[in-house]
Amino acid sequence: MGQITPRLLITALLAVVSMSLVPLLIRSTDANEITIGLVRLAIAVGLLSPFILLRGKLGSLSRDEWLGLGYIGIAFGCHWLTYFISIKMSSASIAALSISTYGIHLLLLNWLLKGQLIRVVEWGAVILCFVGVVLIAPSFDLRDQMTLGMLVGIFSGFLYACLPLLHQRIIRVPTMSRAWGQFVFASLVFLPGIGFSNWELNGGDWWRLAVLGVVCTVIGHSLWVKSSSELPPVITSVAYYLYVPIAMTGSFIFLDETITGTMVLGACFIITANISIAVLSWRRSRRLRQLALD
């Protein structure tokens, strides 16, 4: 882990590109949030289950590890559902920007739950991110659906930030098993709403759902697991935020969404703040490792 090679960098880039397709495909399909979640989960579980069963690792999991998988799956399912709602309520660009606040959420969660001190420069990044959110806000009226969609997206970013902390609790469980459990237990969030799903879709909608399930979920997730496991964390943290400008560009070209100068400025603030947090965190961990060696 930590070795940088062209192949791993390309793998990370392909994973990010696949993630950037998600808001565009969801925004452009008539399938609703429940239908999208059920299809993506069915494809992911269906394709991953044979590999998991062949490895035979599930029988060795303890009760606490199964509970951990359940917590991860529920949090992941709620993250997906709120992200889909955000995309449908606001726009692909605003939803992508809203969820990208997760780095700030992770910083604050580590402070609240682990007592990790936040330095002055990091508080500056938090403020910068907040200013960025204000700039991308469609309005300050909570009756505005676009604004509500943005707030739902920010909450989705919070749920996304909870996932690394939950994964750390069962880090001894193999990565593939954790991914499989994440998808399986996420279905508990979507299955109760199956009565609200819509299945009278045209060929284009089914094509989009297939791409979401195979390319964005199974392939994209697998590529991201590989790259994030083998590249230095600071590289993957920076690479992750490339999906925001890619998603915004795609929404402008393919969905005719309006991208204002204020939105671009807000996006720059949010991305800069989160990348700064990632780089500062990496430098802190490297310094601590060096002190331990000395």
C-alpha positions in Angstrom: 0.0 0.0 0.0 1.2 3.5 -0.8 3.1 2.8 -4.0 2.1 5.1 -6.9 2.0 3.5 -10.4 0.5 4.7 -13.7 -1.9 1.7 -13.6 -3.2 2.5 -10.2 -3.6 6.2 -11.1 -5.6 5.2 -14.2 -7.7 2.8 -12.1 -8.5 5.6 -9.7 -9.4 7.9 -12.5 -11.7 5.4 -14.1 -13.4 4.8 -10.8 -14.0 8.6 -10.4 -15.4 8.9 -13.9 -17.8 6.1 -13.2 -18.9 7.8 -10.0 -19.4 11.1 -11.9 -22.0 9.3 -14.1 -24.3 8.6 -11.2 -26.0 12.0 -10.8 -26.3 12.4 -14.6 -27.9 9.0 -15.0 -30.2 9.3 -12.0 -31.3 12.8 -13.1 -32.1 11.7 -16.6 -34.1 8.5 -15.8 -37.8 8.4 -14.9 -37.2 5.6 -12.4 -37.7 6.9 -8.9 -35.4 6.7 -5.9 -36.7 3.4 -4.7 -36.6 1.7 -8.1 -33.0 2.9 -8.7 -31.8 1.6 -5.3 -33.5 -1.8 -5.7 -32.0 -2.3 -9.2 -28.5 -1.2 -8.3 -28.5 -3.4 -5.2 -29.9 -6.4 -7.0 -27.2 -6.2 -9.7 -24.4 -5.6 -7.1 -25.5 -8.5 -4.8 -26.2 -10.8 -7.8 -22.7 -10.3 -9.3 -20.8 -10.3 -6.0 -22.5 -13.2 -4.3 -20.9 -16.0 -6.3 -17.4 -14.7 -5.5 -18.3 -14.3 -1.8 -19.8 -17.8 -1.6 -16.9 -19.4 -3.3 -14.4 -17.8 -0.9 -16.4 -19.2 2.0 -15.5 -16.4 4.4 -18.9 -15.6 5.7 -19.1 -18.6 8.1 -16.1 -17.3 10.1 -17.7 -13.9 10.9 -18.6 -13.3 14.5 -21.9 -11.9 15.8 -20.4 -8.5 16.3 -19.0 -8.5 12.8 -22.4 -9.3 11.3 -23.9 -6.5 13.4 -21.1 -4.2 12.1 -22.0 -5.2 8.5 -25.7 -4.4 9.3 -24.8 -0.9 10.7 -22.7 -0.2 7.6 -25.4 -1.4 5.2 -28.1 0.7 6.9 -25.9 3.8 6.9 -25.0 3.2 3.2 -28.6 2.6 2.2 -29.7 5.8 3.9 -26.8 7.6 2.2 -27.9 6.3 -1.2 -31.6 7.1 -0.7 -30.9 10.7 0.4 -28.4 11.2 -2.4 -30.9 10.0 -5.0 -33.6 12.2 -3.4 -31.2 15.2 -3.6 -30.5 14.6 -7.3 -34.2 14.3 -8.1 -35.1 17.4 -6.0 -32.3 19.8 -7.0 -30.0 19.0 -9.9 -27.1 16.7 -10.7 -24.6 19.5 -10.1 -26.0 20.7 -6.8 -26.4 17.2 -5.5 -22.8 16.3 -6.4 -21.5 19.5 -4.7 -23.6 18.9 -1.6 -22.4 15.4 -1.1 -18.8 16.5 -1.6 -18.9 18.2 1.8 -18.4 14.8 3.4 -14.7 15.5 4.1 -15.7 18.3 6.5 -18.3 16.0 8.1 -15.5 13.4 8.6 -13.3 15.9 10.2 -16.0 17.0 12.7 -17.0 13.4 13.4 -13.4 12.5 14.3 -13.4 15.6 16.6 -16.7 14.7 18.3 -16.2 10.9 18.5 -12.5 10.4 18.8 -11.4 13.7 20.4 -9.1 14.5 17.4 -8.1 18.1 17.8 -9.0 20.5 15.0 -6.3 23.0 14.2 -6.9 26.7 13.3 -6.2 26.1 9.6 -8.7 23.2 9.6 -11.4 25.4 11.1 -10.5 27.8 8.3 -11.3 25.0 5.8 -14.6 24.4 7.6 -15.6 28.0 7.2 -14.5 28.0 3.6 -16.7 25.0 2.9 -19.6 26.7 4.6 -19.1 29.8 2.4 -19.1 27.5 -0.6 -22.4 26.0 0.4 -23.9 29.4 0.8 -22.7 30.3 -2.7 -24.2 27.2 -4.4 -27.5 27.5 -2.5 -30.3 28.2 -5.1 -32.1 30.4 -2.5 -32.5 30.8 1.3 -36.1 29.8 1.2 -36.8 26.3 2.7 -39.9 26.1 0.6 -37.6 26.1 -2.5 -37.4 22.4 -3.7 -33.9 23.0 -5.0 -32.7 24.3 -1.7 -34.3 21.4 0.2 -32.6 19.0 -2.3 -29.2 20.7 -1.5 -29.8 20.2 2.3 -30.7 16.6 1.8 -27.5 16.2 -0.2 -25.4 17.7 2.6 -27.1 15.2 5.0 -26.2 12.4 2.6 -22.6 13.6 2.7 -22.8 13.3 6.5 -24.0 9.7 6.2 -21.2 9.0 3.7 -18.6 10.4 6.2 -20.0 7.9 8.8 -19.1 4.9 6.6 -15.2 5.0 7.1 -15.7 5.1 10.9 -18.1 2.1 10.7 -15.8 0.2 8.4 -12.9 0.8 10.8 -14.8 -1.1 13.6 -14.7 -4.3 11.6 -11.5 -3.7 9.6 -10.5 -7.4 10.0 -13.4 -8.5 7.8 -12.1 -8.8 4.2 -12.8 -5.8 1.9 -14.9 -7.8 -0.5 -17.0 -9.3 2.3 -17.6 -5.8 3.7 -18.6 -4.5 0.3 -21.1 -7.5 -0.1 -22.5 -7.0 3.3 -22.9 -3.2 2.7 -25.0 -3.9 -0.4 -27.0 -6.7 1.2 -28.0 -4.8 4.3 -28.6 -1.6 2.4 -31.6 -3.4 0.8 -33.3 -3.2 4.2 -33.6 0.5 3.6 -35.2 0.2 0.1 -37.3 -3.0 0.4 -39.9 -1.4 2.7 -40.6 1.2 0.0 -41.0 -1.3 -2.8 -44.7 -0.4 -3.0 -43.7 3.1 -4.0 -41.3 1.9 -6.8 -42.2 2.5 -10.5 -41.5 -0.1 -13.1 -43.3 1.2 -16.2 -40.1 2.5 -17.8 -38.9 2.8 -21.4 -35.8 1.2 -22.9 -33.7 4.2 -22.2 -34.5 4.1 -18.5 -33.6 0.4 -18.3 -30.4 1.1 -20.1 -29.5 3.8 -17.6 -30.3 1.5 -14.7 -28.1 -1.2 -16.2 -25.2 1.2 -16.4 -25.8 2.4 -12.9 -25.8 -1.2 -11.6 -22.9 -2.7 -13.6 -20.6 0.2 -14.4 -21.2 2.7 -11.6 -21.8 0.2 -8.8 -20.0 -3.1 -9.4 -17.1 -2.0 -11.7 -16.7 1.5 -10.3 -16.8 0.3 -6.7 -14.3 -2.5 -7.4 -11.9 -0.1 -9.1 -12.2 2.3 -6.2 -11.6 -0.3 -3.6 -8.4 -1.4 -5.4 -7.1 2.1 -6.0 -8.0 3.4 -2.5 -6.4 0.3 -0.9 -3.1 0.5 -2.8 -2.6 4.2 -3.4 -1.6 6.7 -0.6 -4.7 8.1 1.0 -3.9 11.6 0.1 -3.9 10.7 -3.6 -7.3 9.0 -3.5 -8.7 11.8 -1.4 -7.7 14.4 -4.0 -8.7 12.1 -6.9 -12.2 11.6 -5.4 -13.0 15.3 -5.8 -12.4 15.2 -9.5 -15.8 13.7 -9.8 -17.4 17.1 -9.0 -16.1 19.1 -12.0 -16.7 16.0 -14.2 -20.3 15.7 -13.0 -20.9 19.5 -13.4 -19.5 19.5 -16.9 -21.6 16.5 -17.9 -24.8 18.0 -16.4 -24.1 21.2 -18.4 -23.5 19.4 -21.7 -26.0 16.5 -21.5 -28.7 17.8 -19.1 -28.7 21.5 -20.1 -28.3 22.5 -16.5 -27.4 26.1 -15.7 -23.9 26.5 -14.2 -23.5 30.1 -12.9 -20.2 31.8 -12.0 -21.3 31.9 -8.4 -21.9 28.1 -8.4 -18.4 27.6 -9.9 -16.9 29.8 -7.2 -18.8 27.9 -4.5 -17.6 24.6 -6.0 -14.0 25.8 -5.9 -14.4 26.8 -2.2 -16.0 23.4 -1.3 -13.4 21.3 -3.2 -10.5 23.4 -1.9 -11.7 23.1 1.7 -12.1 19.3 1.5 -8.8 18.7 -0.3 -7.0 20.9 2.2 -8.5 18.7 5.0 -7.3 15.6 3.3 -3.8 16.9 2.7 -3.5 18.2 6.3 -4.8 14.9 7.7 -2.2 13.0 5.6 0.6 15.3 6.8 -0.4 14.9 10.4 -0.5 11.1 10.2 2.9 11.1 8.4 4.4 13.3 11.1 3.0 11.1 13.9 4.4 8.0 12.2 7.8 9.7 12.0 7.7 10.6 15.7 6.9 7.0 16.5 9.9 5.8 14.5 12.2 8.3 16.2 
